[in-house]
Amino acid sequence: MLKPIEESKIAIIGLGYVGLPLGVAFAEKYKTIGYDISPQRVDELQKGHDRTLEVEDEYLQSVLAKTSLELEEMKKGLLVTDAILPISTANIYIVTVPTPTDKHNRPILRPMLKASEMIAKVLKKGDVVIYESTVYPGVTEDECVPLLEKISGLKFNEDFFAGYSPERINPGDKEHTVTKILKVTSGSTPEVAEYVDQLYKSVITAGTHKASCIKVAEAAKVIENSQRDINIAFVNELSKIFNLLDIDTQEVLEAAGTKWNFLPFRPGLVGGHCISVDPFYLAQKAQDVGYHPEIILAGRRLNDSMGKHVATETIKHMMRKDLKVIDSKVLILGFTFKEDCPDVRNTRVIDIYNELKSFDMHVCVYDPWADSAEVMHEYGIEVINGGAKPILADYSAIILAVGHQEFKSWDIKKSDSQVVFDVKGVLGKELVDSRL
């Protein structure tokens, strides 16, 4: 028997870019428990600070409960923990863990499966487990549910139920926050689908769309980012073609954009945890059923080539100006995967860096948003994120890799002794040697 939604206690499993904003949103209306395996992450959140900057400290602090007892005495609020016991009192479990790929671009489901195993140990009759992590169609019911059944000893769709509601978080976007983005929902039975839909509808002001089944909801999520990836790959390919034709890509897109139905995609590096990862999930499932996806994987290959393209084009311009390449100093501005955001997950700026280093160039990376310790841990390179601004004249080449607002006010311009490559197209055409 499903507990009335208004009496629900919700457990959010995973407090990253997706889980924390969702947990805070639910905490404004329900008793909510946020669980994360990282003691460091839990400690910082308990102190009221979110290093991802997705949730403002004041907002986070306004909903925090210090202990399980305090949460019980409150009508609503958020308890943050790395212990399993507190989540055992929940009746709704929402899984928001990462779903990355390995070095061969194969999906890694281990975080979802480990989360399922943990939930199964405290699962009770009438509980609902909802997954938000991006997966290929079938993962919820074919991979996660069997684990829940096996470990809990409960029967699916009799004792407990499942749902899927794909996350639509856009890191760094302060306008399209979690409650302002329409949410797709689904459930393992018609009754549960309505239950899940009403639950999200109670906090998502933008509304919901109830899919016919879980697999449809899973498929809808995985094609969202695949579609963006393919469209960006198209304009990236255009930028390569127009560069050979000595035509400015930005001007072409601006002219074409005057038509009402022209899609406003722009060339660039495609990184992050979603657009550059999700297509591989769909491709993997397609191959499992005997179909080799061509457009999806072609788009991935094209987008993954752009970092090397930027580096080699920069070197070509240096050679045209008779500037020394080997042992030269190059400044890369920006390392995060997108502007005005601290997220460095799967950033493709690393491809520019690695290609330049292969020419024995001295590469300096400056990014005021990136966490230098995190970059060192994940990529093994040093990123300067504070102190004095780099002296631009010290470098033979400057690559504006990320369009942080701060960089737009800098006096960056090409000269006979310096090459400027603008990856994001934020500088005037007359100030740069090249741009995508």
N, C-alpha and C positions, 0 to 999 in steps of 0.2 A: 504494500500500500504506500503510495507516494505521500510524503508529508506536504501539507499546504505550503505553497511558496512563501507566504508571509512569515512562516515559522522556520524557514530554512537557516541552516548554518553552513556556510560555504568554505571549502578548503581549496586554495589556489596552490598548485604544485609547480614551483619554478617562479622566481621573482626577478626576472630579467626585464628586457624591453617590453615584453608582452604582459607577463604576469603581474608586475607591480601596478601599472596603470589600471588594469582590470580589477585587481584586488582592492585598490583604493576606491574605485567606482562602486563596487559592490558594498564596501564598508560604510558607505554613506547611507545604506538602507538595511543591511543585514550584518549579523555577526559573521565575521570573516577571519579565516586563519590563513596566513601566507607562509608557505613552507619553501625552504631552499636548502640545498645540501652544503652550501658554502657558509661556514661560520663567519667569515669576514663580511660577506654580503649581509647576513642576518644582523651582525653587530652594527654595521653602518646604518641599516634601516631602522633598527631599534633606537638609534641615536637621532633619527629623524632626518637623515640625509640620503639622497639618491644620486650616486655618481654618474648614472646614465643621463641625468637631467630631464628625464621624461616626466617626473613628478616633482613639483616645487616643494621645497622643504616645509614651508608653512602648511601647505595642503596635506602633506604626508603626516606631519605632527598633529594635525587637527583630528585625525581618525585613529591614531595609534592607541592601542591598549598595552599596558606594560606586562600584565600577567594573564594567565588563563582565567583566574578568578575575577580579575577586573573586567575581562571581556564578558564573562557570564553575568556580571552585574549591569553591564551596558546593554542598551537595546540594539546597538549597532556599533561597529568599530572594526579595527584590524589588529590582530595579534601576529607578530612576525616571529618565526621559530625555525630551528633546524632539528627539532625533536619530533618523533612520530606520534607520541602519545596525544598531544593536543589535537591533531587532526582526526583522531578516532571518534570524536564527538560530532563530526560533520555528517551531513546527509547528502551533500552535493560536492563532488570532487571535480575540479577543472584543471586539466593538465596543460601547462604552457611551457614545456621544456623545449630546448633546441632540437632541430632535426637537420644536422649537417650532412656532408658527404665526406668520404675518405679521399686519399690522394689519387685514387683512380675514378673519382666522381661517382662512386656508388653510395646509395643512401645508407646512413647510419641510424638505425632505429633503436639502438641500445638505450638512449635516454628515456624514450617513451616506454620501452619494455620494463626498465628498472622502476620507473614511476608507477607503472601498472602493478608490478610485483609488490611495491610498498603499499599501495592502496588496497590491494587484495587482502593484505594482512589485517586490515581494520574494517573491511567492507561488511555491511550489515544489510539485512532485508529491507527493501524499500529505498536503498541508496541509488543515486544516479551518478555515473562517471561520464564527464564530458571532455572531449579532446579538442584542443585548439591548434596544436602543432601541425605544421604543413606536412602532408604525407601523400602518397599515391592512393588512388581509390582501393579500398579493401583493407587497409591497415587496421582501422579501428575494430572491425568485426572479425577479421581473419587472423590478426596477430595479437592484439591487445585483449580482446574479450576472452579468448581461450585461457590466457594467463590469469585473468581475474577469476574465471570459473575454477580453474585447477587449484589455485592457492587458497581461495576463500571457501571452496566447497559449496558455493551457492550456484543456483541455476539462472542463466541469462534469460532475461525477459519474463522471469517468474519471480525470482528473488531480488534481482538487481537489474538496472537498465543502463543504457549507454546513449550518448549523444555526440554530435560533432558540430562545432561552430567555429569555422576558420578565423584565425586572428587577422586583423587588418590594420595593425599598428604601422604608422609611418614615422620611423625615428627622426626626432628633431623637429617634427611638424607640430607647432603649437596651435594651429588653427583646426586641423582635422585630428582631434584627439579621440580617444577610444569611444566615448559616448556620442560623438558627433559623426561617426561613420556607420552607415547601415550595416547590420549584422546578418549574415546567413546562419540559419539554425537548422537542426535536424535531430531526429530521435529514432530509437530502435523499434518503437511501435508508434502508431498514430497518437495514442494518448501521451506517450513520453515526448513525442515531437512537439505537441502543443504545450506541454509542461516546460520544456526547454525554451521554446519560443517566448512564452510568457515570462519566464525568469529573466531572459535577456531584455525583453521589451520593458521590464520594470526599471532598467537603468540606462538603456541605450536610447537617447532622445531622438536619434536619427531614424529609429524604427528597425524592423527586422524583415527578413524574407525567409519563410519556412520552406526548405527544400523537401522534395518528396521522400527522400531517404538519405541515409548517411553517406553512401557512395557518391551520390550526386553532389552533396556538400563538399566532400573531399576533392572531387574532380573540379568543382568550381574554383576552389582555392588554388589548386596547382596550376590551372590554366591562366589565372589572373597574371601572375608574374611571368609565365612563359610567353604570354602575349606581349607584355612590355619588353621582354628580352628580345624577341624577334623584331619588334618595331625599332628598337634602338640599334639592333644589328644592321637593319636596313639603312638607317641614316649614317651609321658608322661606315658602311661600305660606300655610300654616296660620298662621304668626306674623303675617302681614299681616291675615288675616281675623280672628283672635282679638284683635288690637290694636283693630280697629274695633268689636268686640263687647265690649271692655273685659274680656277674659279673659286671664289669665296663661298664656302658651304653655307655659312650663316646668312649671307645675302640671298642665296638660292631659296633656303627654307623660309625666309621672311617673305619673299615674293610669292612662293607657292602657298604660303599660309593665308594669303588674301582670299583663297577659295574657302567657302563656308564649311566644307566637309573634309578639309585637309587636316590630318592628325598632327598636332604640334610636338613631335618628338625631336630631340636634339642629340647630336653625337656626344660620346663621352666614354669614360671608364665605367664598366658595370660591375660593381662589387656589392658588398653587404651580405646579409644573411638570407635574403629572399630571392631577388631577381636572378642572381647569379647561381643560385643553388636549386631552387624549386624545379626548373626545367629538367634536371637530371632525375628527379623523382618520377616525373611523368615518362621520361625516356626509358627508365629502368622497367617500369610496369609494362610499357608497350613492348619492350624486348622480351619480357617474361611470357607474353601471350603470342609471340612470334612475329611482331611487326617492328621493323627497323625504322625509327623516326628520322627523317631527313632534314626537314626545315628546322625542327627544334635543335638538333645537334649542330647543324650548320650555323645557326644563330649563336650558339654557345662558342663555337670555335672562332667565329668572327670577333665577338666581343672580347674573348680572352686574348686576342692578338693585339688589342689596341695599346696596351702598355708598351710593348716592344716597338710598335709603330711610332708612338710619340718619341721614344728615346732615339730611334734611328733617324727620324726626321730632324730632331734637334741637332744631332751630330752632322747631318748633311748641311744644315744651315751654318754650322760652325766652320765646316770645311770651305764653304763658299765665301766666307769672310776671312779665310786664311787664318783661322784661330786654331791653336793647338788643341788636340783632343786628348791624347794620353797625358795623364797627370794634371789635366785642367780641373778647375773647380766649378761645380754645378750646384745650383740651389733649387731644391724642390720645395715649393710652397704648398703645404697641405698633405696630410697622410690619411685622414679619416675617409670613409667611403663616400661621404656626401658632405655638403657644406653645413657649417654652423651646428655640428653634431659631434659628440665625442666617440662615436661608434667606429671602431677600426676593424670590425669583423670582415674578413675576406676582402679587404681593400685591395684594389688592383694597382694602386700607386706603387706597391712593392714590385710590380713587374717593370715599371719605369726604372726604379732604383737598381734592380738587379741587372737590367740590360746596360745601363750606364756603367755600372761597376765592372761589367765584362770587358769594357774598353779601358780599364785602368784609370777611370776618372775618379776624382775625389768628390763624393756626393754628400751634401749637407741637406738634411730634411728639417724644415721648420713648420710646426703646426701648434698654434695656441690652444687648440681644442683636444688634441690627443694626449692620452696618459702615457708618458714616456716609459714608465715601468711596464705597463701592459704591452706596449709596442716591442720593448726589448724581450719580454717573455714570449710573445707570440711570433715575432719575426726576426729577433736577434739583431736588430739594428737600433742605432741611437736616433732619437727624435728630440729636437730642441723645442720646448713648449713654453719657455718663459725667458725672463731676462731681457737684455737689449735686443732690439730688432736687428736682423742681419744687415750688414753693410752691403747693399746690392752691387755696388761698383766692384766688389772683391771677386765677383763670379763671371766666368766667361759665358755662362748660360743660365737662364732662369726659366724654370718650368712651373707655371701656375697650374697645379694639378687639381686643386680643390677650391671652389669659389667662396671661401669664407668671406663674410662681410668685411672683416678687417683688411683683407688684402686689396679690396677695391679702392681704398683711399691711399694706397702706397704709390709712390712715384716710380712706376715700372714702365720702362719704354726701351725699345731696341736702340742699338747704336752700332757703330762700325766695330766696336770691341766687345759687343755683347749680343747674344741671341736670346730672344724671348719667345717662348712657345706657350700659348694660352689654350689649355685643354678644355676649359669650360666656356670659352667665348665671352668672358665678362669684361675684357679690355677692348678698347677701340681698335679697329683694324689697323689704323695708322701707327699704333704703339707696339705692334708685335710683328715678328717675322713669319709666324704661322699660327694657325688655330684649327681645331677640328671643325 
